[in-house]
Amino acid sequence: MRIEINAVRLELTEALKEYVENKIGGVARMVKKFEANGELIAFVEISKTTRHHKQGDIYYAEITMKLPQKTIRLEKTHEDMYGAIDEIKDLFKEEISKLKEINISKTKNK
């Protein structure tokens, strides 16, 4: 799985890039099954939702991945960037688990 990161309205530091790669890359082993038709690409966008607000849920993380049978698109806002990344990773992991369960049940029913 390849991870492409896009930062909007904030600087993509090396530390932030590594954090995203470690968190989202941790889910890579779960999507190996879906890579039969080629390498999957996870498009991750991180940004500030606004230029003028200083508090509240002002950071945003989004992940999009096109799988053979479905496109996953998840987004989350949080008061800090790392929290948004953690939450989006958890949602992504959950969504992949659901898809794997659906595929397993379809295989058993055949």
C-alpha positions in Angstrom: 0.0 0.0 0.0 1.3 3.4 -1.0 0.4 6.5 1.0 0.1 9.9 -0.6 -0.2 12.8 1.8 -1.5 16.2 0.9 -1.3 19.1 3.4 -3.6 22.1 3.0 -3.3 25.4 5.0 -0.5 23.9 7.1 3.1 22.8 6.6 3.8 19.1 6.1 6.8 18.6 8.4 8.9 15.5 8.3 7.6 14.5 11.8 3.9 14.9 10.7 4.6 12.9 7.5 6.2 10.1 9.5 3.3 10.1 11.9 0.8 9.7 9.1 2.8 7.0 7.4 3.2 5.0 10.7 -0.5 5.3 11.7 -2.0 4.6 8.2 0.8 2.2 7.3 -0.1 0.1 10.3 -3.4 -0.8 8.5 -1.4 -1.9 5.4 -1.3 -5.6 6.4 -5.1 -5.6 6.7 -5.5 -4.5 3.0 -3.0 -6.9 1.5 -5.9 -9.2 0.5 -7.4 -6.4 -1.6 -4.1 -5.9 -3.5 -4.5 -8.8 -5.8 -5.2 -6.5 -8.8 -2.3 -4.1 -8.0 -1.0 -1.8 -5.4 -3.5 0.2 -3.4 -3.0 3.9 -2.8 -4.3 5.6 0.3 -4.8 9.3 -0.4 -4.5 11.2 2.9 -5.3 14.9 3.2 -4.6 16.8 6.4 -5.5 20.5 6.9 -6.7 23.3 9.0 -10.4 23.9 8.4 -10.0 27.6 8.7 -7.3 30.3 8.8 -8.8 32.5 11.4 -10.2 30.2 14.2 -7.7 29.3 16.9 -9.6 26.8 19.0 -12.1 24.0 18.6 -12.1 21.3 16.0 -10.0 23.2 13.5 -7.9 20.3 12.2 -9.1 17.9 9.6 -8.0 14.5 8.3 -9.4 12.6 5.4 -8.5 9.3 3.8 -9.7 7.9 0.5 -8.8 4.5 -0.9 -10.3 2.8 -3.9 -10.7 -0.9 -3.4 -11.9 -3.3 -6.1 -15.5 -3.4 -4.8 -15.8 -0.1 -3.0 -14.2 3.3 -2.5 -13.6 4.2 1.2 -13.7 7.8 2.0 -13.5 8.9 5.7 -13.0 12.3 7.3 -12.6 13.5 10.8 -12.1 16.9 12.6 -10.3 17.3 15.9 -8.8 20.0 18.1 -5.3 18.9 17.2 -3.8 17.4 14.1 -2.4 14.2 15.7 -5.8 13.5 17.3 -7.5 13.8 13.9 -5.0 11.4 12.4 -5.5 8.9 15.2 -9.3 9.1 14.8 -9.1 8.6 11.0 -6.8 5.6 11.5 -9.3 4.0 13.8 -12.2 4.6 11.4 -10.2 3.3 8.5 -9.2 0.1 10.4 -12.9 -0.4 11.4 -14.0 0.0 7.8 -11.4 -2.4 6.4 -12.5 -5.0 9.1 -16.1 -4.7 8.0 -15.2 -5.2 4.4 -13.1 -8.3 5.3 -16.0 -9.8 7.2 -18.4 -9.2 4.3 -15.9 -10.9 1.9 -15.5 -13.8 4.3 -19.2 -14.3 4.7 -19.8 -14.1 0.9 -17.1 -16.8 0.4 -18.7 -19.1 3.0 -22.1 -18.7 1.5 -20.9 -19.9 -2.0 
